[in-house]
Structures are given as structure tokens and as C-alpha cells.
Amino acid sequence: QVQLVESGGGLVQAGGSLRLSCAASGLTTGGYVMGWFRQPLGKEREFVAAINWRSGSIRYADFVKGRFTISRDNAKNTVYLQMDTLKLEDTAVYYCAGRAWVFGVPMVEGVYNDWGQGTQVTVSS
């Protein structure tokens, strides 16, 4: 069973940066996609970014392009989300998500079946 553990959330001023980490344990295949979703208070959970472990393909939501960067460390089974130029509207609980044996880089929440516990990111003015 795959377990995903996030870390790195916190409070930051607008324009600042944070880096989130998601460490995966129990992986038995290289055909794995890991990504990030976020859920602002009172809103639906939305896709942020994801990376295909095998191909290295990456997808971003339009609202984070140019500001957020997803990367992976194969040796550590860890995915990172570097968030720069943070805005007030980036405030949300950020969730790490994963799915084995999937083609491409899905952006649909329902495709992912492994989830972390979430980490709060708060951007202040």
C-alpha cells in the first residue's frame, strides 16, 4: 500500500516562496504519477501540477504556470512543489496525490487513488 506524506506548508507573505515535499513509501512500480491538488476553504479541490514518474512528463494548471515548479527525486521517492511569487489566492490545503499504472499526466481528481493528509499553505498580505 502506497503512503504519501506531505511537508513544507506554512505561512508566507504575498510574493514569497514555499517548497512542499511529498514522500512516497510502498511504491512497487515505476509507472507512477504523483501530483498536487489544492482546496481553498469552502471551494472544490483543484489540480495544481503532476509529474509522470517514468516519462518525466509534467502538467500544470494554468493559474500556476510560471510560478510553481514540480520536480522529483527518484532516489528518495519524493516529489517537490516549489511555489514562487505566491498570491493571496494560493491559500489552501495542498494535497499530494498518486496513481499507479496510468498513461500520461492526469488532471482529474478521480483518477488518483493515493492521497496524503494535506498541508496548509497560507499567504498573507
KEROLUM-580397 format. One record per residue: residue number from 1; x, y, z of N, C-alpha, C in turn; residue in one letter. Coordinates in pm, whole numbers, plus 50000, padded with zeros to 5 digits. Layout:
BEGIN
<zavex num="NUM" n_px="X" n_py="Y" n_pz="Z" ca_px="X" ca_py="Y" ca_pz="Z" c_px="X" c_py="Y" c_pz="Z" residuo="A"/>
...
END
This chain:
BEGIN
<zavex num="1" n_px="50084" n_py="49881" n_pz="50000" ca_px="50000" ca_py="50000" ca_pz="50000" c_px="50088" c_py="50125" c_pz="50000" residuo="Q"/>
<zavex num="2" n_px="50056" n_py="50217" n_pz="49911" ca_px="50136" ca_py="50338" ca_pz="49900" c_px="50091" c_py="50440" c_pz="50005" residuo="V"/>
<zavex num="3" n_px="50188" n_py="50500" n_pz="50069" ca_px="50161" ca_py="50609" ca_pz="50163" c_px="50230" c_py="50734" c_pz="50115" residuo="Q"/>
<zavex num="4" n_px="50160" n_py="50845" n_pz="50121" ca_px="50213" ca_py="50974" ca_pz="50080" c_px="50211" c_py="51068" c_pz="50200" residuo="L"/>
<zavex num="5" n_px="50325" n_py="51130" n_pz="50225" ca_px="50337" ca_py="51220" ca_pz="50340" c_px="50388" c_py="51355" c_pz="50293" residuo="V"/>
<zavex num="6" n_px="50306" n_py="51457" n_pz="50313" ca_px="50345" ca_py="51592" ca_pz="50272" c_px="50414" c_py="51666" c_pz="50387" residuo="E"/>
<zavex num="7" n_px="50493" n_py="51763" n_pz="50348" ca_px="50553" ca_py="51854" ca_pz="50444" c_px="50587" c_py="51984" c_pz="50373" residuo="S"/>
<zavex num="8" n_px="50611" n_py="52089" n_pz="50452" ca_px="50659" ca_py="52214" ca_pz="50395" c_px="50558" c_py="52326" c_pz="50390" residuo="G"/>
<zavex num="9" n_px="50436" n_py="52302" n_pz="50432" ca_px="50338" ca_py="52411" ca_pz="50431" c_px="50370" c_py="52513" c_pz="50539" residuo="G"/>
<zavex num="10" n_px="50294" n_py="52622" n_pz="50538" ca_px="50315" ca_py="52725" ca_pz="50639" c_px="50257" c_py="52857" c_pz="50599" residuo="G"/>
<zavex num="11" n_px="50301" n_py="52961" n_pz="50670" ca_px="50254" ca_py="53097" ca_pz="50646" c_px="50363" c_py="53176" c_pz="50576" residuo="L"/>
<zavex num="12" n_px="50325" n_py="53246" n_pz="50470" ca_px="50421" ca_py="53324" ca_pz="50393" c_px="50353" c_py="53451" c_pz="50344" residuo="V"/>
<zavex num="13" n_px="50430" n_py="53555" n_pz="50326" ca_px="50374" ca_py="53679" ca_pz="50273" c_px="50358" c_py="53670" c_pz="50123" residuo="Q"/>
<zavex num="14" n_px="50264" n_py="53746" n_pz="50071" ca_px="50244" ca_py="53751" ca_pz="49927" c_px="50375" c_py="53790" c_pz="49858" residuo="A"/>
<zavex num="15" n_px="50404" n_py="53721" n_pz="49749" ca_px="50529" ca_py="53742" ca_pz="49678" c_px="50641" c_py="53650" c_pz="49722" residuo="G"/>
<zavex num="16" n_px="50619" n_py="53580" n_pz="49832" ca_px="50720" ca_py="53491" ca_pz="49885" c_px="50716" c_py="53352" c_pz="49823" residuo="G"/>
<zavex num="17" n_px="50795" n_py="53262" n_pz="49882" ca_px="50809" ca_py="53126" ca_pz="49828" c_px="50795" c_py="53023" c_pz="49938" residuo="S"/>
<zavex num="18" n_px="50752" n_py="52906" n_pz="49897" ca_px="50749" ca_py="52788" ca_pz="49983" c_px="50780" c_py="52668" c_pz="49896" residuo="L"/>
<zavex num="19" n_px="50833" n_py="52564" n_pz="49960" ca_px="50852" ca_py="52439" ca_pz="49889" c_px="50784" c_py="52327" c_pz="49965" residuo="R"/>
<zavex num="20" n_px="50694" n_py="52258" n_pz="49897" ca_px="50627" ca_py="52143" ca_pz="49954" c_px="50698" c_py="52016" c_pz="49910" residuo="L"/>
<zavex num="21" n_px="50696" n_py="51918" n_pz="49998" ca_px="50754" ca_py="51787" ca_pz="49967" c_px="50649" c_py="51680" c_pz="49989" residuo="S"/>
<zavex num="22" n_px="50659" n_py="51576" n_pz="49909" ca_px="50571" ca_py="51460" ca_pz="49926" c_px="50655" c_py="51335" c_pz="49911" residuo="C"/>
<zavex num="23" n_px="50670" n_py="51264" n_pz="50020" ca_px="50749" ca_py="51141" ca_pz="50021" c_px="50656" c_py="51021" c_pz="50008" residuo="A"/>
<zavex num="24" n_px="50689" n_py="50934" n_pz="49915" ca_px="50609" ca_py="50814" ca_pz="49891" c_px="50679" c_py="50691" c_pz="49945" residuo="A"/>
<zavex num="25" n_px="50604" n_py="50607" n_pz="50012" ca_px="50657" ca_py="50478" ca_pz="50056" c_px="50563" c_py="50369" c_pz="50006" residuo="S"/>
<zavex num="26" n_px="50620" n_py="50251" n_pz="49989" ca_px="50539" ca_py="50139" ca_pz="49942" c_px="50523" c_py="50132" c_pz="49792" residuo="G"/>
<zavex num="27" n_px="50600" n_py="50213" n_pz="49719" ca_px="50591" ca_py="50207" ca_pz="49574" c_px="50651" c_py="50076" c_pz="49523" residuo="L"/>
<zavex num="28" n_px="50580" n_py="50011" n_pz="49433" ca_px="50630" ca_py="49885" ca_pz="49377" c_px="50644" c_py="49893" c_pz="49227" residuo="T"/>
<zavex num="29" n_px="50616" n_py="50008" n_pz="49169" ca_px="50626" ca_py="50022" ca_pz="49024" c_px="50681" c_py="50158" c_pz="48988" residuo="T"/>
<zavex num="30" n_px="50751" n_py="50163" n_pz="48875" ca_px="50800" ca_py="50291" ca_pz="48828" c_px="50695" c_py="50366" c_pz="48750" residuo="G"/>
<zavex num="31" n_px="50585" n_py="50298" n_pz="48713" ca_px="50479" ca_py="50362" ca_pz="48637" c_px="50383" c_py="50436" c_pz="48727" residuo="G"/>
<zavex num="32" n_px="50430" n_py="50539" n_pz="48789" ca_px="50351" ca_py="50609" ca_pz="48890" c_px="50345" c_py="50758" c_pz="48856" residuo="Y"/>
<zavex num="33" n_px="50230" n_py="50816" n_pz="48879" ca_px="50213" ca_py="50960" ca_pz="48862" c_px="50189" c_py="51021" c_pz="48998" residuo="V"/>
<zavex num="34" n_px="50261" n_py="51127" n_pz="49028" ca_px="50241" ca_py="51199" ca_pz="49154" c_px="50212" c_py="51344" c_pz="49124" residuo="M"/>
<zavex num="35" n_px="50124" n_py="51400" n_pz="49201" ca_px="50088" ca_py="51538" ca_pz="49176" c_px="50036" c_py="51609" c_pz="49298" residuo="G"/>
<zavex num="36" n_px="49994" n_py="51731" n_pz="49276" ca_px="49942" ca_py="51817" ca_pz="49382" c_px="49806" c_py="51871" c_pz="49344" residuo="W"/>
<zavex num="37" n_px="49718" n_py="51865" n_pz="49438" ca_px="49589" ca_py="51932" ca_pz="49429" c_px="49580" c_py="52029" c_pz="49546" residuo="F"/>
<zavex num="38" n_px="49488" n_py="52121" n_pz="49537" ca_px="49467" ca_py="52212" ca_pz="49650" c_px="49319" c_py="52240" c_pz="49668" residuo="R"/>
<zavex num="39" n_px="49284" n_py="52273" n_pz="49791" ca_px="49145" ca_py="52301" ca_pz="49822" c_px="49135" c_py="52426" c_pz="49908" residuo="Q"/>
<zavex num="40" n_px="49098" n_py="52539" n_pz="49848" ca_px="49074" ca_py="52660" ca_pz="49928" c_px="48952" c_py="52640" c_pz="50016" residuo="P"/>
<zavex num="41" n_px="48947" n_py="52710" n_pz="50123" ca_px="48837" ca_py="52698" ca_pz="50217" c_px="48703" c_py="52725" c_pz="50149" residuo="L"/>
<zavex num="42" n_px="48612" n_py="52631" n_pz="50159" ca_px="48480" ca_py="52646" ca_pz="50102" c_px="48470" c_py="52621" c_pz="49953" residuo="G"/>
<zavex num="43" n_px="48578" n_py="52575" n_pz="49893" ca_px="48578" ca_py="52551" ca_pz="49749" c_px="48613" c_py="52407" c_pz="49716" residuo="K"/>
<zavex num="44" n_px="48597" n_py="52373" n_pz="49589" ca_px="48630" ca_py="52239" ca_pz="49543" c_px="48782" c_py="52220" c_pz="49536" residuo="E"/>
<zavex num="45" n_px="48822" n_py="52096" n_pz="49546" ca_px="48964" ca_py="52065" ca_pz="49528" c_px="48998" c_py="52076" c_pz="49380" residuo="R"/>
<zavex num="46" n_px="49115" n_py="52132" n_pz="49352" ca_px="49154" ca_py="52157" ca_pz="49213" c_px="49296" c_py="52110" c_pz="49186" residuo="E"/>
<zavex num="47" n_px="49319" n_py="52074" n_pz="49063" ca_px="49451" ca_py="52027" ca_pz="49019" c_px="49550" c_py="52143" c_pz="49018" residuo="F"/>
<zavex num="48" n_px="49674" n_py="52113" n_pz="49060" ca_px="49781" ca_py="52213" ca_pz="49057" c_px="49891" c_py="52172" c_pz="48960" residuo="V"/>
<zavex num="49" n_px="49948" n_py="52055" n_pz="48981" ca_px="50058" ca_py="52008" ca_pz="48896" c_px="50078" c_py="51860" c_pz="48921" residuo="A"/>
<zavex num="50" n_px="50137" n_py="51791" n_pz="48823" ca_px="50167" ca_py="51650" ca_pz="48839" c_px="50280" c_py="51611" c_pz="48747" residuo="A"/>
<zavex num="51" n_px="50345" n_py="51500" n_pz="48783" ca_px="50458" ca_py="51451" ca_pz="48705" c_px="50448" c_py="51300" c_pz="48691" residuo="I"/>
<zavex num="52" n_px="50475" n_py="51252" n_pz="48571" ca_px="50478" ca_py="51109" ca_pz="48545" c_px="50617" c_py="51058" c_pz="48580" residuo="N"/>
<zavex num="53" n_px="50622" n_py="50966" n_pz="48675" ca_px="50750" ca_py="50920" ca_pz="48727" c_px="50837" c_py="50857" c_pz="48621" residuo="W"/>
<zavex num="54" n_px="50774" n_py="50783" n_pz="48529" ca_px="50851" ca_py="50708" ca_pz="48429" c_px="50898" c_py="50799" c_pz="48316" residuo="R"/>
<zavex num="55" n_px="50807" n_py="50879" n_pz="48262" ca_px="50842" ca_py="50960" ca_pz="48144" c_px="50898" c_py="51097" c_pz="48180" residuo="S"/>
<zavex num="56" n_px="50867" n_py="51144" n_pz="48298" ca_px="50909" ca_py="51278" ca_pz="48335" c_px="50816" c_py="51386" c_pz="48283" residuo="G"/>
<zavex num="57" n_px="50708" n_py="51347" n_pz="48217" ca_px="50612" ca_py="51446" ca_pz="48165" c_px="50547" c_py="51520" c_pz="48281" residuo="S"/>
<zavex num="58" n_px="50522" n_py="51648" n_pz="48257" ca_px="50468" ca_py="51735" ca_pz="48360" c_px="50350" c_py="51815" c_pz="48305" residuo="I"/>
<zavex num="59" n_px="50253" n_py="51839" n_pz="48391" ca_px="50142" ca_py="51927" ca_pz="48357" c_px="50118" c_py="52023" c_pz="48473" residuo="R"/>
<zavex num="60" n_px="50079" n_py="52143" n_pz="48437" ca_px="50046" ca_py="52246" ca_pz="48535" c_px="49907" c_py="52302" c_pz="48508" residuo="Y"/>
<zavex num="61" n_px="49842" n_py="52342" n_pz="48614" ca_px="49721" ca_py="52422" ca_pz="48597" c_px="49762" c_py="52558" c_pz="48545" residuo="A"/>
<zavex num="62" n_px="49675" n_py="52619" n_pz="48466" ca_px="49710" ca_py="52748" ca_pz="48406" c_px="49742" c_py="52854" c_pz="48511" residuo="D"/>
<zavex num="63" n_px="49675" n_py="52848" n_pz="48624" ca_px="49692" ca_py="52955" ca_pz="48722" c_px="49824" c_py="52947" c_pz="48799" residuo="F"/>
<zavex num="64" n_px="49904" n_py="52842" n_pz="48777" ca_px="50035" ca_py="52835" ca_pz="48844" c_px="50151" c_py="52834" c_pz="48746" residuo="V"/>
<zavex num="65" n_px="50122" n_py="52832" n_pz="48618" ca_px="50230" ca_py="52830" ca_pz="48519" c_px="50320" c_py="52953" c_pz="48534" residuo="K"/>
<zavex num="66" n_px="50449" n_py="52924" n_pz="48538" ca_px="50546" ca_py="53032" ca_pz="48553" c_px="50576" c_py="53067" c_pz="48697" residuo="G"/>
<zavex num="67" n_px="50497" n_py="53016" n_pz="48790" ca_px="50519" ca_py="53046" ca_pz="48932" c_px="50555" c_py="52922" c_pz="49012" residuo="R"/>
<zavex num="68" n_px="50495" n_py="52808" n_pz="48979" ca_px="50519" ca_py="52685" ca_pz="49053" c_px="50600" c_py="52589" c_pz="48965" residuo="F"/>
<zavex num="69" n_px="50684" n_py="52509" n_pz="49031" ca_px="50764" ca_py="52409" ca_pz="48960" c_px="50757" c_py="52277" c_pz="49034" residuo="T"/>
<zavex num="70" n_px="50719" n_py="52172" n_pz="48962" ca_px="50716" ca_py="52038" ca_pz="49022" c_px="50841" c_py="51963" c_pz="48977" residuo="I"/>
<zavex num="71" n_px="50897" n_py="51887" n_pz="49070" ca_px="51017" ca_py="51810" ca_pz="49037" c_px="51016" c_py="51683" c_pz="49121" residuo="S"/>
<zavex num="72" n_px="51109" n_py="51591" n_pz="49089" ca_px="51112" ca_py="51466" ca_pz="49164" c_px="51255" c_py="51427" c_pz="49194" residuo="R"/>
<zavex num="73" n_px="51268" n_py="51352" n_pz="49300" ca_px="51396" ca_py="51291" ca_pz="49337" c_px="51372" c_py="51141" c_pz="49339" residuo="D"/>
<zavex num="74" n_px="51420" n_py="51074" n_pz="49236" ca_px="51394" ca_py="50930" ca_pz="49224" c_px="51450" c_py="50851" c_pz="49341" residuo="N"/>
<zavex num="75" n_px="51567" n_py="50887" n_pz="49383" ca_px="51633" ca_py="50812" ca_pz="49489" c_px="51556" c_py="50819" c_pz="49621" residuo="A"/>
<zavex num="76" n_px="51486" n_py="50930" n_pz="49641" ca_px="51413" ca_py="50950" ca_pz="49765" c_px="51263" c_py="50924" c_pz="49751" residuo="K"/>
<zavex num="77" n_px="51219" n_py="50889" n_pz="49630" ca_px="51075" ca_py="50871" ca_pz="49605" c_px="50995" c_py="50992" c_pz="49654" residuo="N"/>
<zavex num="78" n_px="51047" n_py="51108" n_pz="49621" ca_px="50988" ca_py="51232" ca_pz="49670" c_px="50961" c_py="51328" c_pz="49555" residuo="T"/>
<zavex num="79" n_px="50847" n_py="51392" n_pz="49563" ca_px="50810" ca_py="51496" ca_pz="49468" c_px="50805" c_py="51629" c_pz="49541" residuo="V"/>
<zavex num="80" n_px="50850" n_py="51732" n_pz="49474" ca_px="50853" ca_py="51865" ca_pz="49532" c_px="50765" c_py="51960" c_pz="49452" residuo="Y"/>
<zavex num="81" n_px="50712" n_py="52058" n_pz="49521" ca_px="50640" ca_py="52166" ca_pz="49454" c_px="50700" c_py="52297" c_pz="49504" residuo="L"/>
<zavex num="82" n_px="50780" n_py="52357" n_pz="49419" ca_px="50838" ca_py="52487" ca_pz="49450" c_px="50738" c_py="52595" c_pz="49410" residuo="Q"/>
<zavex num="83" n_px="50696" n_py="52673" n_pz="49507" ca_px="50594" ca_py="52776" ca_pz="49482" c_px="50657" c_py="52913" c_pz="49502" residuo="M"/>
<zavex num="84" n_px="50665" n_py="52988" n_pz="49395" ca_px="50722" ca_py="53123" ca_pz="49398" c_px="50615" c_py="53225" c_pz="49365" residuo="D"/>
<zavex num="85" n_px="50644" n_py="53349" n_pz="49397" ca_px="50552" ca_py="53460" ca_pz="49369" c_px="50411" c_py="53425" c_pz="49417" residuo="T"/>
<zavex num="86" n_px="50404" n_py="53381" n_pz="49541" ca_px="50275" ca_py="53337" ca_pz="49594" c_px="50177" c_py="53453" c_pz="49605" residuo="L"/>
<zavex num="87" n_px="50051" n_py="53421" n_pz="49580" ca_px="49942" ca_py="53518" ca_pz="49585" c_px="49845" c_py="53480" c_pz="49696" residuo="K"/>
<zavex num="88" n_px="49765" n_py="53577" n_pz="49737" ca_px="49665" ca_py="53550" ca_pz="49841" c_px="49576" c_py="53434" c_pz="49803" residuo="L"/>
<zavex num="89" n_px="49543" n_py="53426" n_pz="49674" ca_px="49451" ca_py="53321" ca_pz="49628" c_px="49514" c_py="53183" c_pz="49623" residuo="E"/>
<zavex num="90" n_px="49643" n_py="53173" n_pz="49652" ca_px="49708" ca_py="53042" ca_pz="49662" c_px="49684" c_py="52978" c_pz="49798" residuo="D"/>
<zavex num="91" n_px="49623" n_py="53052" n_pz="49889" ca_px="49593" ca_py="52997" ca_pz="50022" c_px="49498" c_py="52878" c_pz="50009" residuo="T"/>
<zavex num="92" n_px="49540" n_py="52764" n_pz="50064" ca_px="49461" ca_py="52641" ca_pz="50051" c_px="49529" c_py="52530" c_pz="50129" residuo="A"/>
<zavex num="93" n_px="49457" n_py="52419" n_pz="50143" ca_px="49521" ca_py="52295" ca_pz="50187" c_px="49571" c_py="52226" c_pz="50060" residuo="V"/>
<zavex num="94" n_px="49698" n_py="52192" n_pz="50060" ca_px="49759" ca_py="52127" ca_pz="49945" c_px="49773" c_py="51978" c_pz="49973" residuo="Y"/>
<zavex num="95" n_px="49727" n_py="51899" n_pz="49877" ca_px="49729" ca_py="51754" ca_pz="49892" c_px="49820" c_py="51692" c_pz="49786" residuo="Y"/>
<zavex num="96" n_px="49898" n_py="51596" n_pz="49830" ca_px="49975" ca_py="51514" ca_pz="49738" c_px="49887" c_py="51398" c_pz="49694" residuo="C"/>
<zavex num="97" n_px="49895" n_py="51362" n_pz="49567" ca_px="49813" ca_py="51253" ca_pz="49514" c_px="49897" c_py="51165" c_pz="49424" residuo="A"/>
<zavex num="98" n_px="49858" n_py="51039" n_pz="49415" ca_px="49933" ca_py="50947" ca_pz="49331" c_px="49846" c_py="50840" c_pz="49271" residuo="G"/>
<zavex num="99" n_px="49898" n_py="50784" n_pz="49163" ca_px="49824" ca_py="50676" ca_pz="49097" c_px="49925" c_py="50593" c_pz="49017" residuo="R"/>
<zavex num="100" n_px="49911" n_py="50462" n_pz="49030" ca_px="49998" ca_py="50372" ca_pz="48956" c_px="49934" c_py="50333" c_pz="48823" residuo="A"/>
<zavex num="101" n_px="50018" n_py="50295" n_pz="48731" ca_px="49975" ca_py="50240" ca_pz="48602" c_px="49874" c_py="50328" c_pz="48532" residuo="W"/>
<zavex num="102" n_px="49913" n_py="50452" n_pz="48512" ca_px="49826" ca_py="50543" ca_pz="48439" c_px="49907" c_py="50609" c_pz="48328" residuo="V"/>
<zavex num="103" n_px="49842" n_py="50631" n_pz="48215" ca_px="49909" ca_py="50689" ca_pz="48100" c_px="49905" c_py="50841" c_pz="48109" residuo="F"/>
<zavex num="104" n_px="50018" n_py="50902" n_pz="48076" ca_px="50021" ca_py="51048" ca_pz="48071" c_px="50024" c_py="51111" c_pz="48208" residuo="G"/>
<zavex num="105" n_px="49966" n_py="51228" n_pz="48218" ca_px="49963" ca_py="51303" ca_pz="48344" c_px="49819" c_py="51353" c_pz="48365" residuo="V"/>
<zavex num="106" n_px="49741" n_py="51276" n_pz="48436" ca_px="49600" ca_py="51315" ca_pz="48453" c_px="49584" c_py="51440" c_pz="48538" residuo="P"/>
<zavex num="107" n_px="49479" n_py="51515" n_pz="48506" ca_px="49445" ca_py="51633" ca_pz="48583" c_px="49315" c_py="51616" c_pz="48660" residuo="M"/>
<zavex num="108" n_px="49254" n_py="51499" n_pz="48645" ca_px="49124" ca_py="51474" ca_pz="48707" c_px="49143" c_py="51410" c_pz="48843" residuo="V"/>
<zavex num="109" n_px="49080" n_py="51466" n_pz="48943" ca_px="49096" ca_py="51419" ca_pz="49080" c_px="49059" c_py="51272" c_pz="49094" residuo="E"/>
<zavex num="110" n_px="48954" n_py="51229" n_pz="49028" ca_px="48905" ca_py="51093" ca_pz="49044" c_px="48999" c_py="50985" c_pz="48995" residuo="G"/>
<zavex num="111" n_px="49098" n_py="51021" n_pz="48915" ca_px="49195" ca_py="50923" ca_pz="48865" c_px="49290" c_py="50881" c_pz="48976" residuo="V"/>
<zavex num="112" n_px="49316" n_py="50970" n_pz="49068" ca_px="49415" ca_py="50944" ca_pz="49172" c_px="49353" c_py="50867" c_pz="49288" residuo="Y"/>
<zavex num="113" n_px="49423" n_py="50765" n_pz="49335" ca_px="49368" ca_py="50686" ca_pz="49445" c_px="49457" c_py="50681" c_pz="49567" residuo="N"/>
<zavex num="114" n_px="49572" n_py="50745" n_pz="49562" ca_px="49657" ca_py="50758" ca_pz="49680" c_px="49662" c_py="50906" c_pz="49716" residuo="D"/>
<zavex num="115" n_px="49639" n_py="50936" n_pz="49845" ca_px="49633" ca_py="51075" ca_pz="49889" c_px="49709" c_py="51094" c_pz="50019" residuo="W"/>
<zavex num="116" n_px="49773" n_py="51208" n_pz="50030" ca_px="49833" ca_py="51245" ca_pz="50156" c_px="49732" c_py="51312" c_pz="50247" residuo="G"/>
<zavex num="117" n_px="49778" n_py="51352" n_pz="50364" ca_px="49687" ca_py="51408" ca_pz="50463" c_px="49661" c_py="51557" c_pz="50442" residuo="Q"/>
<zavex num="118" n_px="49741" n_py="51620" n_pz="50359" ca_px="49723" ca_py="51762" ca_pz="50331" c_px="49812" c_py="51849" c_pz="50417" residuo="G"/>
<zavex num="119" n_px="49853" n_py="51961" n_pz="50363" ca_px="49933" ca_py="52058" ca_pz="50437" c_px="49882" c_py="52198" c_pz="50404" residuo="T"/>
<zavex num="120" n_px="49868" n_py="52279" n_pz="50507" ca_px="49809" ca_py="52412" ca_pz="50490" c_px="49914" c_py="52511" c_pz="50439" residuo="Q"/>
<zavex num="121" n_px="49876" n_py="52586" n_pz="50338" ca_px="49957" ca_py="52696" ca_pz="50289" c_px="49873" c_py="52823" c_pz="50303" residuo="V"/>
<zavex num="122" n_px="49924" n_py="52919" n_pz="50376" ca_px="49853" ca_py="53044" ca_pz="50396" c_px="49940" c_py="53159" c_pz="50348" residuo="T"/>
<zavex num="123" n_px="49885" n_py="53238" n_pz="50256" ca_px="49956" ca_py="53353" ca_pz="50203" c_px="49890" c_py="53479" c_pz="50258" residuo="V"/>
<zavex num="124" n_px="49969" n_py="53562" n_pz="50324" ca_px="49916" ca_py="53683" ca_pz="50386" c_px="49960" c_py="53807" c_pz="50311" residuo="S"/>
<zavex num="125" n_px="49886" n_py="53913" n_pz="50330" ca_px="49918" ca_py="54039" ca_pz="50261" c_px="50017" c_py="54122" c_pz="50341" residuo="S"/>
END
